[in-house]
């Protein structure tokens, strides 16, 4: 926020001058002082080329709100401000982006980005104008280009640029070598730039007719300075923060602005701004405009592949049910059982009902809060809540009025977790508890591992709950018993559990706005899975002594009932003397009768809820069913509307692009791409392969009821035929091959599990240095061994391309495995030796999947780790790698030389005509000619691109979007118009 954006972590320039905050009296923009003589080596035109290069690099991580009305309002404010800046040939461009920060940033070349969360944060057009004016201050002084000029000079010894292609080429070279030299600047450099942007920005906004005090107000709230600006005395003794000093400078400057320099004419009204702000906040998904070239046909998959329902909830009055998958919340009526409406919510945490049963309430990890009215099916409140520190965990009250945020606080080198309760409507702090909990290193590392492993429901550091009436909030630091199931926790079940003690426990009365004291026995219950049984009772388990589990008075902690429970989570239904226990020994969820002290239902899907004598669950075929709890009776079933793709586990396309197979974690399907109709609806699979006879060989992952096996889907007969069993942990399928990996050590053989990472059907092996490996390739149909290879000392990462029948093995040049190969090939050793300092460099060997024959070797120099190789794919004479700087590099296998490179992450190679298609997360796709780097086509789709692949002969390109639409494009016409 309030700073220029440069992707490289760049220190800035050294200055030895003092700047007065005073404005000139002749209505001219304040004099540029700090950056007057900085050696900028870019012309304004070249700077705009530089901005384009950076934008292409980073916009893969952005979702731009491309709605014309939204952009027009922002541009109107920008144009009014620009009239009061010095003349320039820079073309300023404004855009709203959807990233989870309250931020605005200026890129070189006049690009100004404002986040949606910042638009939600500001309270008026004047505040927004002040922020835009600040960023324009950075832009008009050309801070970004000046800083990068210094970097180009010191890292690359570059002091001039040519045309657009030259700017792009040199920027790529800088990314290649950014780690080779540290560029030093003074500590005050960024602060000096900020003050200069403030001075220019305050002048411009005031001259444009905006209230300059609004900028001060927004600054104050953002940096939580509480109006404190410090003084010369606090400056002298170092007690004024940089933010407070900066706020004082701005305030002083505002007072000196000549009033006769202010533009006449009204700015936007408060109502205009409020309407626009509401429109920006209300957009739940960002859809672009469809602009597709040379379309052969477009088909929508019918029916779409559903994600499993992950969350079900009855309303407190039992009249409604919500069902939630990875992208939507569906709202249903119970009597009669029917669908009402759905909410687009791709990033939402578990939704719930308001205590009065009239609203649906949901939030996201990025603190977006929505409250929907059930009667109208429309949102009645949408807020983008701001907390200066990133929340590691959050919770929302059932009425949607209170948000709880747990966040990190590093104090004198020690890590603490603070907690804050925030009023959603006003974004004001209700309560804050600093140093709420101090995690030990084991706690925090384990929390990070659980999050990284994406273990559902186990990545939380605190147990939290609101009472049914919404009055009380309770939180407890927890080391869940569920952690014992994580593979790295073997043997630590008893010793790892830490008692709650005095920190990490919170009880809060939201009506009285005060903490409440929680009884000592109840503190240990709250540090394990628990739930409110009623407004004054809590049901929970004791983490060390299961017999102490039961029901406790709240908040005194007096135990009123005792019984043993063991669970990852407990949920109390709104009606009925039951508790939902997740998991139980035989199923992901069980319904426990608190009166009879026994389980009455076990369900194979964790998503389930109970209300009196009813329960709701998803059937295996994707239907939702409402059932009687007390007898075997179905009240009603319903098929929910379709939604977007959630997570894709496996995907493959027939070489002729006529059929598509996709699987998520719960189910898989095959469609005809001529009709769009679904041909197979099957259990989930982890990989698939289309052979020439119309059969699909798929690795069905198995479950508790069925073993893992190779299944065959016969397209002509539309029959699913079971195949042979596949060892559960010893093999993975890659197209028409089955790959096993054995590890040899001390004369014994140990099977090594093969982790996978899916992108366009590839799989990646992880590196280890302690074992020799036997890499064995088998025929997936016959299971016959085709070839094998032993990797000594270091197992490379392996990237498979089923379409191109290649495997790309990636080593570090310094690894023992690579050195073993160099011993056998003098040319490779000479090349490796010529690299000099090899830290971070890569050696990639491409082999033919069918034979193991080496097709080529490529060395990648990374500039002392300036970038990392994330992916590799070989096709014909081309090797494409994706790197950590959002780039695609194309190398020639025959020469080992770099042919071209482009900004983007997802790609598809076409060896037949020498082109590459590169996509980004916003639904953009560009097609380039590799030999020349020329752009042949630029296209856009209404939703993100999930997958892209060329056909067998390179004449057609398939694009699959998140909306489950398939586009077939004619590649022979690319670049002809």
VEXSE-896192 format. One record per atom (N, C-alpha, C): x, y negated, z. Coordinates in steps of 0.05 Angstrom, whole numbers, plus 5000, padded with zeros to 4 digits. Example, Ala and Ser with C-alpha at 12.3 -4.5 7.8 and 13.67 -1.06 7.14 Angstrom:
<recs>
526451145156524650905156526450665156525750455142527350215143525849995157
</recs>
This chain:
<recs>
501750245000500050005000501749755000501049564984502549304982505449344974505949524957508749554948508749654919510849584905511149684878511649984878510750114857510950404855513250484836515150634847517250754830517551044839517451224820517451514828520051584841522351484830524851554842525051424869526351564888526751444915529151254913528551004907530750814900531150614922533650584932534250354949534250104931534249864942533949634926536349444929536149204919538449024916539148874941541548764942542548614965542148314961541048184981540647894979541647755004542647515001543747365024542647085024539947065024538746805023536246795040535546555049533146525065531046385048528446475051526346375035524346235053523645985046521445855059518845955048516745965065514146055056512545835044513645595042512045365032511545395002509045294995508345284967509045014955509444994929509844744916507344574916507744314914505444134915504344064888505544174866504644094839503044324826501944494841500144714831501644914814504244934816505745144801506145384820506445614807506945854822509545814839509645924864512045894880514545994865516745864870519245924857520146204865521046354845522246614850525046574861525546684885528046644898529646904901528447104913529947354919530847494894529247494873529847654850530347484825531447254830531947064807534247164790536247274802538647354786539247644793537847824781538148104789539248284766539748164743540948324722538948514709536548424705534548594692535348644663535648904656536648974629534349044610531849014619529549074602528348824591527748824565525948614555523148684564521248494562518548554571517348774555517848794529516849014513518049274522520649284527521949524536520849614564520349414580519249474607516449614604514849524585512249654581512649944571514649994555515350264547516150434572517750314589518550444614516050514631514250324633511750374648510150604636510150624609508650834596509951104603512651114603514051364610513451454638513651264657513051334685510151424688508351284675505551354677505051634666506251704644505851974633506952184653509052114667510252304686508452344710507452134722506052154747503052184745501852124722498952134720497852424720499652614718498752894722497552924750498552774769497652794797495252614803494452444784492252254788489752354775487452274785484952294771483952004768483851914743483151634738480151614734478851424748476051374744475751214718475051354697475051224671472351094664470551074683467950944678468350654670467150574648467650304636466750084655464450114668463449904686465249864710466350084720468150074743470749924734471849994712474249864702473749564696471449504685470849224677470849034701469749124723469648954747472448894757474149104757476849064766478448884748478048914722479348744702478448454704475948414711474948134714476347994736476848124758478348004780481147954772482348154759485148134750485547904730483747874711483947654692483847384705482147354725481947094739484547034754485847234765488347184779490647124760490647274738492947244719493046954708490846824706490846544696492546364713493246444737494746274755497546384760498446554742501146654743502746534719505346534720506946434698506346594672506646464649506146604623507946844621506947054609508547304605507447454581509147614568508147784547507448064557507848104583506948364595503948384593502948614586500048654585499248804611497948654628497048774654494648954649494749194661492549384658491849484686489249514691488249584718486649844716486950014736485450274737484950354766482750484770482050604796482850904795484350994815485151274815484151404841483751664839482551814861484851974874486251854892488251994909487651914938488352084957487352054984488951855001489451614990490951415005489551145002489750985023488950705021491350555009491350514983493850424970493250274944495150114937495149994910498149974902498750014877501550004870501849904841504149764836504749654810507049814798506549914773508750044758510049834740512449884732513649714712511849684687511949454675510449414650507649324654506849254679504149134683501949324689502449574696500349764704499849724734497349664741496549634769494449854775495050024794493250234803492150174830489550214834488250174859486750424866487150534890485850784898482950734906481350934902478550914910478350874940480050994955479950964984480550674992482250534978482650254984480250084978478850144956476450004949474350044971474250284982472350335004473250185029475850145032476950015056476449715057476649575034476349285034473449215039472948975049470248885057469048675039470548585020469548375002471248364977470248224956471748184932474248014938474047834958476347674965478647844975478048044992480148215002481448374980479748474962480848634939482548444921481548204917483048014900485847954912485947934939488447894952490448114948489448364948491248594944492148604915490248564896491048554868493048334863492648104875494447884871497247954881497448094904500048184914501348364893499948554883501148744863501848594837500248394830501048234807503548074812503947994838506347864845508748034840508548294848510748484841511148494811508848504796509048544767510248304753509448064761510347824747513347774752514247844776517147814782518748054770517248264763518448504750520248654769519348684793520948824814521649104805519749264794520349534786522549554766522349394745524449394724527149304735527049114753529649014764530949234781529349374797530549584814531649814796530049884776530950104758533350024741533649764735535949664720538549734736538449684762540849744778541450044778539350204779539750494779540850594752539750494731540750574704543650504701544350264711547150174709549050354725548250424749550150564767550150864762547850974754547751274750548551344722547551204702548051274674550051084660550850874673552550674661551250544636548650514637547050404615546550114621546949934601546449654605544649534584543449704566541649604546539849834536537649754523535749954513534949874484534050074470533050024442530050044441529050214423526150234418524850414439522350464435520750624454522050904459522851034437524051294439526551284456528151074453530551044468529951014498527950854505527150814533526351084545524651234530523651494541526051684544527851684525530151874526531951804550532451554555534251474577532851514604530251474605528851524630528951824637528651994617528952284622531752354631533752224619536552274627536952184656535651974664535851884691534652084710532352204703531152404720532952654722534452704700536252934700538652894719539352644724541852594739541452414763538952384772538452194794539852264820540452524824541852604849544852584848545952504825548852514822550252264834548652054839549851824852547751684869548651604893546851464911547051164906544851034900544750754895544050604921545850434929545450304956544350024952542649944971541549674972541349595001540849345005540649245033538149335046538149345073535849425088533549225084534148975078532048775076530848765048531848925029531048885001528048924997526949145007524049185002522448975017523248905041521748695056521848425041524148365029524348115014522448124990522348344976520548374954517648344962517048464985514248444994513548165001515248015014514647735021514347564996516047624976515847474951513147534937512347784936509747854925507447734941507747724967505747594984505447294977507647154975507646864970506246814943507046964922505846924896502947004896502447234909499647334910497747144924498647034947496846854962496346594946498446504932498046264915495946324893496346554879494646624856491746664865491246804888488546854896487146594905488746424919487546174928486945994904488845974885488345814862486045914845485546174846483346294831480646254845480646134869478146084883477346284904479146474910478646664931479546564958478346664979479046585007481646725015483846575019486446705026486346845053484546755071484446885097483647175094482247245072481447525068483847715065485947615052488347775050489547835077489547625094490547655121488847855137486247845133484448025147484848315139485148355112485548635103488248735113490348565112492948645122492848725151491448555167491248605195489948875201487748945187486449195192488149435182489449395160490949615148493249695166494849505175497249555190496649545220494149505228493349515256495049325273495449085263496948885278495248735298492648775297490748655316491148355318491748225296492147935296494747845307496448015317498947935329501047885307502147645307504047575286506847535296507147545322509847495333510647205332513147145340514146865340517146875338518346635337521246625335522546765359521146745383522346855407522347165406519947285397519847575395521647675372522047505351523847575330526747605341527447405358530147395369530847645385528847735400529347965417528348235405527748225379527148465365524548605371522648465384520148595391517948545371518448375350516448335329516748555308514648685301514848895280515048755253516148895233516248775206513448695196511448855202508748795193507748535206508348495232507348255245508848005234511348035229512847805218511847735191511247935175510247895148507447755149505847845168503147725171503447425179505347355196505747075203506646915179508347025162509246875138506846815120505147025117502846985100500946765111500446785137498646595150499746305147502346275150503446005147503145905119503546085100503346005072500545925064498546065075495845985070495245705078496245625101495645355112496745135094498845195078500244985062499244985033497245145026496345154998494844894992495644744971494244494963491444564954489444424965486644494958485844394930487244194919486544104893487544284871488944504879489844694858487944924854485644914868483845144868481945124843481745354829479945364806477045334814475645184798472745144803471245374790468845404799467245624788467045854809464645974811464246174832465446444824466246584845467246854842464747034845465247304845462947484847461547464874458947524874457447504898457947754916457147734941457447954960455848194951453448144940451748364930453048504906454148344888455448464864457748644873459348554892461548714901460548964915458548934932457449164947456349374928455049294907453949484887456249624873458249474865460549604851462049784870462549704894463949864914462450124918459750114921458150354925458350544902458350424877458650594853461250744852463450604860466150724860466250954880465250904904465351104925463651344918461351294906459351504902460151714882461951654863462751844843464152084857462852314855463952544870466052694854465752704828467852824811468452634788470952654779471852464759471752604732469952514715469652644689470652444667472252544649473252384627471352394603472052254583470552254558471652484540469852624526470652834508471552724482474052774474475152684449476852904438475653084422476953334414477353334384479753414375480353404346480053684334478953694310478953934293477654174307475354134317473854334332472654544313473354794318472155014303469555094316469555134342467055194357467455144386465255084400465255044428463055224441463755364462461955534475462055494505459755494518459555494547459155774556460855864575460556144585457856174598456456394590453756424600453256724607452656774632452756584654455656534663456056314677458656254687459556454709462156464713463256634735462856484761461556614779461056484805463256534825463756344842465356394866463556504887464656664905463156774927462256544945459856574956458956384976460656415001461856195010463656215033462456125059460055985057458855865082455855855078454455955098451555935099450655825126448555655125447655535150444655475148443155555169440355475172440255195184438155045178437654795192436654845220436854655239435954705266433054775268431354685249428454755250427855005233429955115220429555365205428155335178427555085170426055045145427855045120430455005124432254995101434755155107436155215085438755355086440555215067443155195074445155105055447055335049447855355024449755555015452055405001454555475008456755314998458855504986459755434961462055574949464355374947466255434929468655264928468154994915465954954901465454704887462754574892460854714905458154604908456954674934455054514943453254574965450454594954449154824958446454874948444554854971442354714968440354674989437754824981436754985000434455154994432355125016429955185009427755195027427255485035426455535061426155815070423355915065421255745065418555845063416855655044416455735019417555975007420555945001421856164997424756154993425356064964426355814962426855704935429055504936430255454913432455264909431254984907432554784920431654504919433554334902436054314910438054154895440854234904442854124890445654184897447253934898449453954913451353724917454053804905455153644888457753694877459853634898461253844908462953804931465453984929467153934909469354124904471554144926471653934943473853934964472653924992470153994995468753955021469454175041469654095066469754295088466954395092466554575111463954695115461854485121459654475105457554285109455654375131453954195141452054265162449554085159447654135177445253975179445353785202443953555199443753365221442053495243442253405268440653515290437653505285436753305270433853285265432953435240434853585227434253755204433453615179433853355177432953205154435253135135437753185143440153105127442053335124443653325102445953495098448453315102450353415118452653255125455153415117457053275103459553415096461853215095464253325097466753165095468953325082471053185075473453315062475853265079478053405073480553365087481553085083480752955061481652685056479852475069478052565086476252395103474152245086473152375066470752285052468352405066466452245073464152335088461652275072459852475069457352435055455052535072452852385072450352465085448052445065446752675060444652695039441952735052439952595041437252625050435952865036434853055052433753295040431253235025429553055035426953005022427352894994429252714991429652584965431752724948433452884960435653004946437752804937437852574951439752364944441552294967444052194962445752114984444751854997444751845023443951605037446451465049448651605051451151475060453551625049455351475037457951585029460151395038462051495053464151335063466951465058468851295053471651385051473051275076473251445096474351365122477451335120478451135133481351085133482551125160484751275160486451295184489351255174490851085187493451015177495251255175495051445194496651685193494951915180496252085166494852315153493952505175491452585172490252775191491253065185492253205204492953485200490553665204488453555217485953695221483853495227481453545218479253355223476653505229474753375241472153485247470053265246467653335237465553135233463153225250461953035264459553085279457253155261455253305271453053395254451353165243451352945257449852715246451452545227453952615223455652475203456652205213456352145239457051885249459751865261460852085270463452085284465352285271467652185264469852345252472152365272473152605276475452655293477852715276480052585283482552615267484852685286486152905281488652975295490952915276492952775286495152685269497852695284499952695269502652715280503552435290505152445311506352205322509152275332511152165318513952215326514851985343515352045368516151835388518851905399520851735393523551775402524552055395524052135371524952395361523352635370521252595386519652815395516952805381515953045374513453065359511153105378509152935375506652955390504352975369502053075379499653055363497752865378496852655364494952465375492152535364490152445378487352485369485852215370484152185350482651935348479752005339477851875352475051895345474251635330473151665306472651435289469651415283468551175285465851125276465851105246464351285233464351315204463251065190461050955200459750735187461550485186462850425208464550185209467450225206468350485206471150555205472750445229471350415251472550305276473250535295475250495311476150705330474350705355473250935361471650965385473351035409475351205404477051305425479651405413481851365427484451455418485951565442487151805438488751925459491551975447493451805454496151845444497552065460499352205447500752425459498852635471496752685456494652875465495853145470497653225452498853495455501653485443503453615457506253635447506753925440506753985414507254265405510154335408510654585417513454675416514054765387516654795380517354855353515955105342515555305359514255545350511355485342509955335358507155255351507055125324508754925320508554765296509354925271511555075272512355235250510255435242509055555263507055755258504555635245503855405254501555255242502155205212504555125205505355075177505255325161506155545172506155805158503355895152501555865171498855945167497555785145498055525144496955355123498155435096500755485095502055565070501055825060500356005079499456275071496456265063495156045068492356015060490656235072491056275098489356475112486856335122484656415111482156275116481556255146481056005155480255965183482455975203484856045195486956085215489055865215488755655198490755455196490255215214488555245235487955015252489455035278490354795287491754785312489954745336487454655331485554605352482854725347481654835368478854915367477154665372475054625357473454385361470454465359468754315373465854355372464454115382462154055369460253855379457854005391456753895412454354015425452053995405449954175408447754175390446353905387446153755409444853495408446753275398449253345393451153155382452352965403451753005428452752815448455652865456456453125458459053185469460853295447463453225449465453335432467553475450468353715442470353865457472553965438475053945446477254045431479354175449480554385439482554525455484854625437487254565446489654675432489454975434490055105411489655395411491855535397492555765407494155965393492456205389491056215367488856405363489756695365488056865376488557145375488657245346487357085329487357165300490257155289492057005302494756995291496057265291495157445309496457705310496257855283494257775266493957915241495757815219497157595224498957485204501457655204502557715180504657915177507157845192507657585196510157515210509857525240507557605251507057585279507157845294508058045281508058315293509558305320508258415340509458435366509358185384507957975375507957735392505157675403503357865401500557805409500457705437501657835456501457755484503157515490505757525483507657325491507157055477505857055454505656805439503456625449501556735464499356575473500256405496499856145493500655945513498155835527498055835553495655735567495355435563492855345565492255075557493654865573493954905600495254705616493754445617495254225620493953965623493753805597495153895576495053745551493553915530492553775510491253915488488453995493487153885514484353935520482853665522480653645508479153395508476153455509474753315527471853305528471053015526469152955509468452665505465452645502464352445517461452375516461152155495459852215472459652025451457451805457455751865476453751665484454951465503456251575524457451405545460151295536461251395514463851315503466051345524466151585536468251625557468951925557471451975567472352255571470752385593470552645592469252795613471253005623471053065649472853255661471853545656473553715647472853995641474054175662472454355673473354545694475754715685477354785704479954925698479455195684477455345692476955605679476055565650474555355646473455305619475655205601477755085611479954985595481255215579481655445592482855675578480955785557478355775563476355875543476455695518476655435523476655245500479155275484481255385495483655415479483655685464481355815463480956055447478356015431477656185413475056145399472656115418471055915413468755865430466655725414464255695425462055545412460155455434458755235429456655155447454355355445453555465468451255635470448655475471448955245485446855045487448254785494446754575500448054315506449654325532449054515550450454535576451654805581451954965560453255225563455155275539457355405545459355475525459855775526459855905502460556185500463356205488465056375500467756395490469256635501471756655493473356885501475956775514476956935532479556865544481756995529483756825522485856925504487657135516487757145543489557345556487957575569485557515578483957705593481157715581480657915564478157945550475757965569476258075593473958115611472957845622474557635619473657375628472057225607471757355584470057235563467157245572465657055561462757045568461656775564459756695582458356445581459056275605459756015601460555835622458855585622458455475645457155215647459055005636457854805623459354585612458354325626460154165637463154185635464454305660462954405679464154485704465954725701465254905682466955145678466155385695463855365709462955595725461955815706463056065710462256285693459456385702457656415683454956505690454356775678455956865659455557135648458257235637458757485640461357595632460957835613462357835591462558055572464958015555466058225543468458205528467958155499469357965487469257895459472157875448472457935423475057895410474557805382475257565375474557455348476457235340476357175314477656935304475956685308473256725306471456505310468756605320467356435335464656485345462856265335460456345327458456155318455756225331454556025343451956065356449755965338447756145330445556055313443855845328442355695313440555495326438355625341437355865332435156005345435856295348435456405372435956685376438256725395438056935412440156985432442257165420443557055399445657195384448157015382450357145376452757005369454057145345454956995325456257105302459257125308460357365305463157425312464657485286466857345281468457375256471357415264472657635255471357885244470858075266469658305259469458535277471058765265471258985279473059205270472259305242469659315237468659445213467859255190467858995195466758815175467758535181467558355160468458075164466757925184464258005189462557865208460558065221459958025246457958175260456157995276453558085279451657935295451458075322452157935343452158055370449757965385448158155395445758095411446658055440446357805449447257735476445557865498443057935491441358055511441958355513442158485490442658775490445658845493447358635490450258675491451258885471450358845446451259025424450958885398452458985377452258875350449858995336448358825323445858915309446158905279448158755269448658735240451658715235452658845215455358805204455158745175456558545165456258455137458958445123459058535098461458545083462358275072460658075074461357795067461257635092463457485097463557325121461457105122460457025100458356815099455656935107454656865130452056965140451156785162448456745164447456595187444756725195444056665220441656785233439956555243437256595241435456415253433056575264432956615290430756775301430957055290428857145277428657415265429457415235430657195225431557185197434557175196435657285174438457225168438757195138440757045130441256995102444057085095444357205071446957305062446957325032449357345021449557374991449657664984448157734964448258004953450758034936451458284930453858334914453658224886451258204875450958104847450857804846451357664867451357374867448757244876446657404880444157304890444357244920442657054928442456994957439857124967440057254990437757395001437057305028434457275033433357215060432057465071432857555094432057815104430957795133429458005141428658035169430958155184431258055209433358165226432458405241429858415248428858625265427958875250427758855223427059095208428059065179428159285165429259285138427259175119427258915115425358775099426558535086426158505060427158275045424958065043425457825053423557605052423557485024425857455013426057334986428957334976429257324950431857294937431857064918434156954913434356734894437056734880437156664855439656634841440356344840442656274851443455994853444355884826444155624821445155504797448155544794449155514770451955554764453555314773456155354777457855134785460555164770462454984777465054994764466755224773468955274759470955464768471855374796472255574814473655514839476555594835477355814848480055914844480156144823481956134804482256344784484456524793483856784795485956974803487357104779485857154758487057284734485457184710486957164687485657074663487257184639485857274619487157354594485157314571486357274547484757224523485757424502483857534487484657714465486357554445488257684432490057544413488557394391486157504383484657364362482857144373482957094399481456894413478456944412477657194409474757254408473557344434475257404454474257504480475957384502474657334525475957214548475257374573477257434589476957584614477957404637476357364657477057194680476157324706477757304727477057404753477757194774475957174794476757024819477257234841477157144866477757334887475557544892473157484883470857654890469657804867469957714842468657844819469957754793469657914773470757864747468757884725469457784701467557794678469057784652467757864631468757854603466557734586467257534569465357404552466257434522464257434505464757404476464957104471467057014457467456734452466056654426464756844412462956764390460256684401459156844418456456784429456556634455458756654470458956544497457656724518456456954509455057134527456957304543456157374567457757554584457357844577459557984573459458264565459858454589461558374608462058534632461958354656460858474678460858334704461758544724464258514733465658734746466858644773467858834789469358764813471858604805473158464825475458294819477858454809479358334790481858454781484058254782486558344784488858174787490258124761489658274740490858224714489258384693489658304668488158444646489758434621489158624603490558644578488658744556488458604534486858684511488658834491487859084485489359234465488059204437489159334417488259304390485659444384484859634402482459794396479959684409480159454422477759344435477459424464479559524476479459594504481059394521480059354545481359174564482259344588484859344593486059484615486459284638485159334661485259144683485959274709487459134725488259234752486159144772484359324778482259274798483459314826483359104841484959084866484059254888481659364887480759544908479759394932478659544951477559444976477559664996476259615019476059825039474560065029472660015010471060235000472260374976474060234962475160354937478160304935479560494924482460464920483160294896485560184896486460034873486760224849485760134826485960304803486060144777486960274756486960164730484360224716482660024711480160064699480259984669478560104653478460054624475659954617475559704606472959594596472959624566471259794556471059854527469059654515470059474499468259264487466159374468466859554450464759664431462459794446463059954466460960104481459859954505461259734512460559574536460559744561462359944563462560124585465060074601464860074628467160064646467960344653470360424646471260694651473460684672473160844694475260844714477760984704480060884712482560994704484061114728486661144725488261264746488761064769489461174791490061014815492760874811492960634822495460484821496460464850499060524855500060494883499460214894498460204918497459954929499559734930502059794936504059584940506559624924506459774903508959844889509059764860506959644849506959584821505159344815505759204793504158984784503859004753501558934743500958944714501658674702503058694679503658454663502958524634500558454625499758524598499658824595501058924574500959214569503059364585504259234604506359364620505659374649506759574663506559604692509359594702509859404720512659364730512759444759514759614765515359684793518059584801518459534826520959424836521759584861523959724858525059874881527559734892527959764918530359644930532059864942534659854935536560054945538359934966538660064989540459965010541260195028543860225032544860425050543960705042543860755016543161025007540161085008538460905017535660955018534160774998531760844992530160684973527760564988527360314985525160174998523460024977520860064978519159924960518959624969519059444950518959154956516359044944514858904961512358784951513058564931511358524911511858324890509758104893510557874904508657644905508157534877505857424873505157314847504357024848504756894826503856614822502756594794500156534792498856554766498756284752499756284728499356064709499556184681497456174666497356284639498256574639497456724660498057004661500857084669502556894678505256964685505357064714507457204721507957294748510857224756511257164781513957084789514857254812517257354809518557504831520157314849520057354874521557184893524457284895526257094900529157164902529757274930531457474932532657564957535557644951537257624970540157664965541257914978539658054993540758265010540358544998538958574976538358834965538958854935539959084926540059134897537259234889536459164864533759234856533759394830531859584829531459734804528759634793529059494770526759364757525859554735523459674738522559884720520059794705520059824679517859744662516559994651513860024655512360254647510160174627509260364612506960324595504460334612502760124610500460114628498460334623498260434598496360644592497360914601499860984595500861254600502361274627503261054637504961044660507761144655508561184630511261274623513161044627515661114636517760914639518860844611518860584605519860494579522760414582523460264602526260194607526460094636528960094646529459994673532059854674532359684694534859534697535359484727537859514735538659474763539759184766538659034784539658774790541258794816543858734814545558754837545658494853545358514879545858294898543658074897542857984874540857774873538757844852536257854862534057894843533157624832533057594806532257334795529157304796528257064793525457024788524857124760522557244756521757354730519157244721519157124697516656994686515857154661513457264661512557434640510757274621511057324595509157224575508057464559505557544566504457774553503957724523503157474516502557414488505057434471507357344482509857334467511657574472510757754490512358004495515157934505515357744523518057664533517957644564520357674575520757624604523057434606522757224622524857024627525957064655528457154658529657184685531256934691530756824715531956574723533656614748536356544746538156554768539256274774540156224797542056004802544756084790546055894776548555944764550656044784550455954809552356024830551656294843549356414836548556664850550356894843550457084861552057324856551057484832548357484829547157624806548057514779548057244777548957124752551957174747553557164769556457214766556957494756555357694764555757964755555357984725553357834715552857834686555157694671556257474682558457334669560957504667561357694686563657864684563758034659561358094649561158264625561058114599561057844600560757684576562457434579564757434564566657214567565456954558563756954537562656704527560856584548559356754562557656644584559256534607561456674613563156584635564456324628565356294603566556044594564555814596562055874588560055664589559455584618559255784635558755724664561055564676563555634669565855484679565855204669564855154645564954884633562954694647561054804662559054634675560254474698562554564708563854424730562354474756561354254768559854274793557154404786556654654795554354804787552054804807552254644829550154634848547554554836545554734838542854674828542454744799544554834785544254904757543055194754541955254730540555504726541755654702541555924705542156104682539556264677538656244652536156384644536756584622535956824626536257034606533557134597533157134571530557224559530857494548529057674555529157954545526458024532526558224515524058324502522658514522520158464527518758624547518658924539518458974513518059254504520559424506522959294505525459444504527559364525527259124536529359024554531658904539531458884513533558764496533858464502536358374505536858094511536457934485534657734486534057564463535657304463536557214486537956964487538656894516540556704519541456604545541556304544540556174565540555874565541455784593543255584592544155454617542555184620541655134644540254884650541754724670542754484663544054314682542054134695542054124722539953984737540953734750543453654745544453404757544553424788545853634798546153684827543353704840541653844827538953894838537053664835537453494814535653274809532853374802532653614792530053734787530254034792528054164796527954454800526254584777527054824769525554974749523255114763520755054755518455174767517255404751517955404725516655604707518255624681518155854669519555894643517856084626517856024600516456194581517856184554518356424543519756434517517856534495518156404471516556474448518156424423518656634408520256604384523056494391523856274378526456154384526355944406524055924419523655714439523555814467524755664486524455714514523355454526521055464539519955234552520155264582521055054596521055064625519454824635518054864657516754644671518354584696518754324701520554254724518954094745520354034767519053904790518553604786519453494763518953214756516653184736514953394735512553384717513453364687515353534680516353524652516453804640516153824614516554064599519054034582521054204585523554204569523354434549523954384523523954594503526854634494527854884496530554954488530455144464532555144448532855334427534355574437533255814434534656054443537156104426537056044401539356104383541755924389541255674397543455494402543955434432541855484448541955414476541755114482541154954461541054674464538154574469537954344483535354214487534254104461531754184454530554094429528853844434527253844455525453614461524353654489523053444499521653474525519453274527517553334545515153184547514253174576512652974583511552954610508953114611508653274632506353444636507153684652505153864657505754104673504854364659502454374650501454614637501954594607502754814595503554804567502855074553502855054526502455294510504255264485505955464480507855454458506755584433507255464410506455574384509055614367510055864368512555924353512155924323509655954314509055974285509455714271508655494283508955234270510655034286511955134307513854964322512454734337510254794351508854584366508454674395507954484412507354544440504954374448503054484462500754344474501354304503501054054513501753984541499253854553498353954576495953844589496553724616494653574627494853464654492253514669492253444695490053504712487553334707487853114692485552944686484053034662484753254649483353344626484553244600487053134600488353044576490053264564490253274537491853474523493153334500495853374497497353264475498753494460498853474434500253674418502553544404505053654408507453534397508853724377510153604358511953754340514653774353515654014359518054044375520553934361520753984335523253904321523653604321521453444320521753154318520753014343519253154360518153014384515652854377514752864352512552704343509952804355508252614364505552674374503652734351502552974350500753044329497852984336497153034361494352984370494352914399492452744407491852694435488852734439488152904458485352974462484652944492482152924497481252904525478653074528478353184552476053354558474653244583472153324587470553204609471253314636472853524637473653634663476553744660477953794682480753884680480954144663483354174651483854404634484754634652483354854651484055084667486055274653486055274627487755464612487855374583490155424570490455374541492255594529491555684506493155894493492755884463494955914448494755944419494056234412492756264389492156534379494656674369494456924361496657094354498356974331497056854311498456744288498756444289498156324311498556034315496755854300494555954289492855784272490555664288490055774312487955664329489055634358487755434371488455384399485955404416486055554437483755584456484355404480482255254488482455084512480055154530480555234555478355294574478455074596476154954601475954744621474754844647475054684668473954764694470954784694469554654675466654684672465854934658467855114653467455374639466355334611467455134598466955094569469455174554469155314531471355404515471255264488473655154480473955014455475955164438475255224413477055344394477755124373480355054371481254844353482854944330482654814307484154884283486854754283488954914289491754804291492854724264491854834243492954764216492454484208490554354222489854074215491053874234492553964254493753774273495653594259495453334264497253144252496653064224494353154213493653094186491952844183490952734205489252494204490352284222
</recs>
